[in-house]
Amino acid sequence: MASNMLDSMLYRNSFSTPKMRDIFDDTTIIQNILDFEAALAQTQAEMGIIPKEAAEEIQRKAKVENLNIPRIEEGVKKVGHSLVPILKEFQSVCDNGYGEYIHMGATTQDIIDTAFMLSIKRGFDVIYDDMVETEGLMLGLIEKYRDTIMAGRSHTQQALPITFGYKVAVWASEVRHNIERMEDCRKRCFVGELAGAVGTMAGFGPEGLEVSDRTIRRIGLDVPDVAWHVSRDRISEICMTLALVAYTNGKIGNELAKLQMTEISEVFEGFVPGSVGSSTMPHKRNPNKLESLQMLARLVKGNMETTMESMFCEHERDGALWKIEWKSAPEVVILTGTSANNIKNVMANLEVDVNKMRADLDILRGLMQSEGIMLELGKHVGKQTAHGIVYQICMETFEQHADFCEMLLKNETVAQHMTREEIQKILDPEGYTGLSGQICDRVVASIKAARNR
């Protein structure tokens, strides 16, 4: 049985997805190692450094299914080194002694850094695709609910009317920022490593740069300008970028969970028939994915901060801090992958109660429109004077649970300058959503233009 939440049969689907588990599975990491070692052998054969036949045999046997995994595990226990037993097993399955040409000039960190980077890049790409899909779903929601009026809230209180499309536009704009951050991150961070024991490529001889560059490009990673054995900023940037993704998703999850509260009940995550919210309260429909988004964001942040400790690596190699990344960086990717998958599903299945949104606008019996009343009255008596008058009426209306329109008309100054019809027109929230619709249109146009670039 598993002893980690990412792999636990009971809990793994709350923290990871099958796709992410496959990307970081032991067999996948081993295959990444074999792919890199085979790429190195191919490059060296092309350059006349090792026999062509050796490279062909290495390439032929570089399949994880050719290796005895239990024997590798025993070797790791015995020697306390995660790569050497893999290389020994790989060597043993190569015929005609060609296994002797495996790993020529490379060092352990070259191989492990690159193997992890291959999986991190694949996971990053999955997250990117999910967030682009989420963005597309949000665009549909903005357009659908462009003019769907609801209460805008500040400091947990009803403030002014907005539209639900406007609310989603705010989220979509932030998601777009994160997508662009991910695109920028791709330009810098997904590099391989093949530099030898202390990064000088001494083990490759005078052709070391060419050996390194050709091998790294062969496996689909970018080439660094210098060894990054102790330069861990790229891994940290990847993790920080993904933390922003997870936190945006978590923020949206938190907001939607608040809107799903029984007392508000304006928006709901899609309900799956048969899902159970409580072992003792059969009526419960809990916002499970929305809560998960918040939980995952906090876990990603913790792992991101842990990963950054590796930036203090010393001298030319430092296992004390480098190995932190083996646990923390993959977890950032796996957890963010679950977040991206969840937010995509939430947006695809979101349920919006437009009637409840409209009904909630009347809870304050007109008080939400106090700004409009103040501004209109201010045309006659001055803005600051109008604020004081309307403020006093608002407080009395609130305390007495009264009707705002009637309380306004009881005030001599208001009655002198405004008719009942004028007041009632201003108190209609439908006419006070500002430029919500136009802002929705602008956000949609901007994001669509970016998506088409």
C-alpha positions in Angstrom: 0.0 0.0 0.0 1.1 3.6 -0.6 2.3 5.8 2.2 2.0 9.1 0.4 -1.2 11.1 -0.3 -0.2 11.4 -4.0 -0.3 7.7 -4.5 -2.7 6.6 -1.8 -5.7 4.5 -3.1 -7.9 6.4 -0.7 -6.7 9.9 -1.3 -4.7 10.2 -4.4 -7.4 11.6 -6.6 -7.7 14.6 -4.3 -4.0 15.4 -4.8 -3.0 14.0 -8.1 -4.4 12.9 -11.4 -3.6 9.6 -13.3 -1.9 11.6 -16.0 0.4 13.3 -13.5 1.1 10.1 -11.6 2.2 8.5 -14.9 4.5 11.4 -15.8 6.4 11.1 -12.5 6.1 7.4 -12.0 9.4 5.6 -11.3 9.3 3.7 -14.6 8.8 7.0 -16.4 11.8 8.6 -14.6 13.9 5.5 -15.4 12.8 5.7 -19.0 13.8 9.4 -19.1 17.3 8.3 -17.8 17.6 5.6 -20.5 16.5 8.0 -23.2 19.1 10.6 -22.2 21.9 8.0 -22.0 20.9 6.6 -25.4 20.9 10.1 -26.8 24.4 10.7 -25.5 25.6 7.4 -27.0 24.0 8.4 -30.4 25.7 11.8 -30.4 29.1 10.3 -29.4 28.8 7.7 -32.1 28.0 10.3 -34.7 31.1 12.2 -33.6 33.3 9.1 -33.8 33.8 9.0 -30.0 32.3 5.5 -29.5 31.6 2.7 -32.0 28.4 3.1 -34.0 27.5 -0.5 -33.1 27.7 0.4 -29.4 25.2 3.3 -29.8 22.8 1.1 -31.8 22.8 -1.6 -29.1 22.4 1.0 -26.3 19.5 2.6 -28.2 18.0 -0.8 -28.8 18.1 -1.8 -25.1 17.1 1.6 -23.7 13.6 0.4 -22.8 12.5 0.2 -19.2 10.8 -3.1 -19.8 14.2 -4.6 -20.5 15.4 -3.9 -17.0 14.9 -5.8 -13.8 13.3 -3.2 -11.6 13.3 -5.2 -8.3 17.1 -5.7 -8.8 17.5 -2.0 -9.3 15.6 -1.3 -6.1 17.9 -3.8 -4.2 20.9 -2.1 -5.7 19.7 1.3 -4.5 19.3 0.0 -1.0 22.7 -1.6 -1.1 24.8 1.3 -2.5 22.7 4.3 -1.5 22.8 5.7 -4.9 19.8 6.1 -7.2 21.6 6.1 -10.6 24.4 3.6 -10.4 22.2 0.6 -10.0 20.2 1.7 -13.1 23.4 2.1 -15.1 24.6 -1.3 -14.0 21.4 -3.0 -14.9 21.3 -1.2 -18.2 24.9 -2.2 -18.9 24.1 -5.8 -18.2 21.3 -6.1 -20.8 23.5 -4.7 -23.6 25.2 -7.4 -25.7 28.9 -7.7 -26.8 30.2 -5.5 -24.0 28.6 -2.4 -25.6 27.2 -1.4 -22.2 30.7 -0.2 -21.3 30.0 2.8 -23.5 27.0 4.0 -21.5 27.4 7.3 -19.5 30.7 8.3 -21.1 31.9 11.6 -19.6 28.6 12.4 -17.8 27.9 12.7 -14.1 25.0 11.7 -12.0 23.5 15.1 -11.6 23.5 15.6 -15.4 21.3 12.6 -15.8 19.0 13.1 -12.8 18.5 16.8 -13.5 17.6 16.1 -17.1 15.4 13.2 -16.3 13.4 15.2 -13.8 13.3 18.2 -16.2 11.8 16.0 -18.9 8.9 15.0 -16.6 8.5 18.5 -15.2 8.2 19.9 -18.8 5.6 17.3 -19.7 3.6 18.1 -16.6 4.0 21.8 -17.2 2.6 21.3 -20.7 -0.4 19.4 -19.4 -1.1 22.2 -17.0 -0.7 24.8 -19.7 -3.2 23.0 -22.0 -5.7 22.7 -19.1 -5.4 26.4 -18.3 -5.9 27.4 -22.0 -9.0 25.2 -22.1 -10.2 26.7 -18.8 -9.7 30.2 -20.3 -11.8 29.2 -23.3 -14.6 28.0 -21.0 -14.4 31.3 -19.1 -14.8 33.2 -22.3 -18.0 31.3 -23.0 -19.3 32.2 -19.5 -18.4 35.9 -19.9 -20.4 36.0 -23.1 -23.3 34.0 -21.7 -23.6 36.0 -18.5 -22.5 39.4 -19.9 -25.7 41.1 -18.8 -26.7 38.8 -15.9 -27.1 41.2 -13.0 -25.9 40.2 -9.5 -24.7 41.9 -6.3 -21.2 43.1 -6.3 -19.7 42.7 -2.8 -16.9 44.5 -1.0 -15.7 43.6 2.5 -18.2 40.7 2.5 -21.1 43.2 2.1 -23.3 44.0 -0.8 -21.9 47.0 -2.5 -23.1 47.8 -6.1 -24.7 45.8 -8.9 -22.4 44.1 -11.3 -22.9 41.3 -13.9 -21.7 37.7 -13.4 -20.0 38.1 -16.8 -17.9 40.9 -15.3 -16.9 38.8 -12.3 -15.8 36.0 -14.6 -13.9 38.5 -16.8 -11.8 39.5 -13.8 -10.9 35.8 -13.3 -10.2 35.2 -17.0 -7.9 38.2 -17.1 -5.8 36.8 -14.3 -5.8 33.3 -15.9 -4.5 35.0 -19.1 -1.7 36.6 -17.1 -0.7 33.2 -15.8 -0.8 31.6 -19.3 1.5 34.3 -20.5 3.8 33.8 -17.5 3.9 30.1 -18.4 4.8 31.0 -22.0 7.6 33.3 -20.8 8.8 30.5 -18.4 9.1 28.1 -21.3 11.5 30.5 -23.1 14.1 30.2 -20.2 13.6 27.3 -18.0 13.3 23.9 -19.8 17.0 23.1 -20.3 18.9 19.8 -20.1 22.2 19.3 -18.4 25.3 17.5 -19.6 28.4 19.1 -18.2 30.4 16.5 -16.2 31.5 16.3 -12.7 31.9 20.0 -11.9 30.4 21.5 -15.0 33.6 22.0 -17.0 32.9 19.1 -19.5 36.4 17.8 -18.9 35.3 14.2 -19.3 34.1 14.9 -22.9 37.4 16.4 -24.1 37.7 19.3 -26.5 34.4 18.5 -28.2 32.4 18.7 -25.0 30.2 21.6 -26.0 29.1 19.9 -29.2 28.5 16.6 -27.4 26.4 18.4 -24.8 24.5 20.6 -27.1 23.6 17.9 -29.7 22.6 15.5 -27.0 20.3 17.9 -25.1 18.6 19.0 -28.3 18.1 15.4 -29.4 15.8 14.8 -26.4 13.8 18.0 -26.9 15.2 20.3 -24.2 16.9 23.7 -24.6 20.7 24.1 -24.1 22.0 26.1 -21.1 24.8 28.5 -21.5 26.6 27.0 -18.5 26.1 24.1 -16.1 23.2 24.6 -13.6 24.4 22.0 -11.0 24.2 24.8 -8.4 22.1 27.4 -10.4 18.6 26.3 -9.4 16.8 29.5 -10.4 15.1 27.9 -13.4 13.4 25.2 -11.2 12.4 27.9 -8.7 10.9 30.0 -11.5 8.9 27.0 -12.8 7.6 26.4 -9.3 6.8 30.1 -8.6 5.0 30.3 -11.9 2.9 27.3 -11.1 2.2 28.6 -7.6 0.6 31.7 -9.2 -1.5 29.4 -11.4 -2.6 27.4 -8.3 -3.3 30.5 -6.3 -5.4 32.1 -9.0 -7.4 28.8 -9.2 -7.6 28.7 -5.4 -8.9 32.3 -5.3 -11.6 31.4 -7.8 -12.5 28.3 -5.8 -12.8 30.3 -2.6 -15.0 32.9 -4.3 -17.3 30.3 -5.9 -17.5 28.4 -2.6 -18.8 31.6 -0.9 -21.4 32.0 -3.6 -22.5 28.4 -3.1 -23.2 29.0 0.6 -26.7 28.1 1.5 -27.5 31.6 2.4 -26.4 32.9 -1.0 -26.8 29.9 -3.4 -26.1 31.9 -6.6 -23.6 29.6 -8.2 -22.8 25.9 -7.8 -20.1 23.5 -8.9 -21.6 20.8 -11.0 -23.2 18.0 -9.0 -22.4 14.4 -9.9 -25.3 12.1 -9.1 -24.3 9.6 -6.5 -21.6 11.8 -4.9 -21.9 12.0 -1.1 -21.3 15.2 0.9 -21.6 13.8 4.4 -21.7 10.4 6.2 -24.4 11.7 8.5 -26.2 14.5 6.7 -27.8 13.0 3.5 -28.8 16.5 2.2 -25.3 17.9 1.8 -24.0 18.9 -1.6 -20.5 20.1 -0.6 -18.3 22.2 -2.9 -15.6 19.5 -3.0 -13.6 20.7 -6.0 -13.9 24.3 -4.9 -12.5 23.4 -1.5 -9.8 21.3 -3.2 -8.7 24.3 -5.3 -8.0 26.2 -2.1 -6.2 23.3 -0.4 -4.0 22.6 -3.4 -2.9 26.2 -3.7 -1.6 26.2 -0.2 0.2 23.0 -0.7 1.8 24.2 -3.9 3.0 27.3 -2.1 4.6 25.3 0.6 6.4 23.1 -1.8 7.5 26.1 -3.9 9.0 27.7 -0.9 10.8 24.5 0.0 12.1 24.2 -3.6 13.7 27.6 -3.4 16.0 26.5 -0.6 18.0 24.7 -3.3 19.1 28.1 -4.7 21.6 28.2 -1.8 23.6 25.3 -3.3 27.3 25.7 -2.6 30.4 25.4 -4.7 30.0 23.3 -7.8 27.8 20.5 -6.4 25.7 20.3 -3.3 23.5 17.3 -2.6 22.3 18.6 0.8 20.1 21.2 -1.0 19.8 19.8 -4.5 18.0 16.7 -3.4 15.2 18.8 -1.8 13.9 19.3 -5.3 13.5 15.6 -5.9 10.5 15.7 -3.6 9.3 19.3 -3.7 9.5 20.3 -7.4 7.6 17.2 -8.7 4.9 17.8 -6.1 4.5 21.4 -7.2 3.8 20.1 -10.7 1.6 17.3 -9.6 -0.5 19.4 -7.2 -0.8 22.2 -9.7 -1.8 19.7 -12.4 -4.7 18.6 -10.1 -5.7 22.2 -9.6 -5.7 22.9 -13.3 -7.7 19.8 -14.0 -10.2 20.7 -11.3 -10.7 24.3 -12.4 -11.3 23.1 -15.9 -14.0 20.8 -14.7 -15.5 23.4 -12.5 -15.8 25.9 -15.4 -17.2 23.2 -17.7 -20.0 22.3 -15.3 -20.7 25.5 -13.4 -24.4 26.0 -12.5 -25.6 29.6 -12.3 -28.9 30.6 -10.6 -29.7 33.8 -12.4 -33.0 34.2 -10.5 -31.4 33.9 -7.1 -28.8 36.5 -8.2 -31.6 38.9 -9.1 -33.5 38.2 -6.0 -30.5 38.9 -3.8 -30.3 42.4 -5.2 -33.4 43.3 -3.2 -32.2 42.1 0.2 -31.2 45.7 1.2 -34.5 47.1 -0.1 -32.8 49.7 -2.2 -29.8 50.6 -0.1 -27.4 49.1 -2.6 -28.3 52.1 -4.9 -27.2 54.7 -2.3 -24.3 55.9 -4.5 -26.7 56.7 -7.4 -29.0 58.7 -5.0 -26.1 60.5 -3.5 -24.7 61.5 -6.9 -28.0 62.8 -8.2 -28.7 64.7 -5.0 -25.2 66.1 -5.1 -26.1 67.9 -8.4 -28.4 70.1 -6.3 -26.7 70.4 -2.9 -23.1 69.4 -3.5 -21.5 66.0 -3.3 -20.1 66.1 0.2 -23.4 67.5 1.6 -25.4 64.9 -0.3 -23.1 62.2 1.1 -23.9 63.3 4.7 -27.6 63.4 4.1 -27.8 60.0 2.3 -25.5 58.4 4.8 -27.8 59.4 7.7 -30.9 58.1 5.8 -29.0 54.8 5.0 -28.1 54.2 8.6 -31.7 54.9 9.8 -33.1 52.7 7.0 -30.6 49.9 8.0 -31.4 50.1 11.7 -35.2 50.2 11.2 -35.3 47.5 8.4 -37.2 50.1 6.4 -37.8 50.8 2.7 -35.1 53.1 1.4 -37.3 54.9 -1.0 -39.8 55.8 1.7 -37.1 56.9 4.0 -35.6 59.1 1.3 -38.9 60.9 0.7 -39.3 61.6 4.4 -36.2 63.8 4.2 -37.1 67.4 3.3 -33.9 68.1 1.3 -34.3 64.9 -0.8 -38.1 65.5 -1.3 -37.3 69.1 -2.4 -35.0 68.0 -5.2 -36.1 64.5 -6.3 -39.5 62.9 -7.1 -40.6 59.4 -6.3 -40.3 58.5 -9.9 -36.7 59.7 -10.1 -35.8 57.9 -6.9 -37.4 54.6 -8.0 -35.6 54.8 -11.4 -32.3 55.2 -9.6 -33.1 52.4 -7.2 -33.6 49.9 -10.0 -30.3 47.9 -10.0 -30.7 47.0 -13.6 -29.7 50.4 -14.6 -26.6 50.7 -12.4 -24.2 48.0 -13.6 -21.9 50.7 -15.0 -19.8 49.5 -17.9 -19.9 45.9 -16.9 -21.0 44.8 -20.4 -18.4 46.9 -22.2 -15.6 45.6 -19.9 -16.7 42.1 -20.6 -16.5 42.8 -24.3 -13.0 44.3 -23.9 -11.7 41.4 -21.9 -13.1 38.8 -24.3 -11.6 40.7 -27.3 -8.2 41.0 -25.7 -8.0 37.4 -24.7 -9.2 36.2 -28.1 -6.6 38.3 -29.8 -3.9 36.8 -27.5 -5.1 33.2 -28.1 -4.9 33.8 -31.9 -1.4 35.1 -31.9 
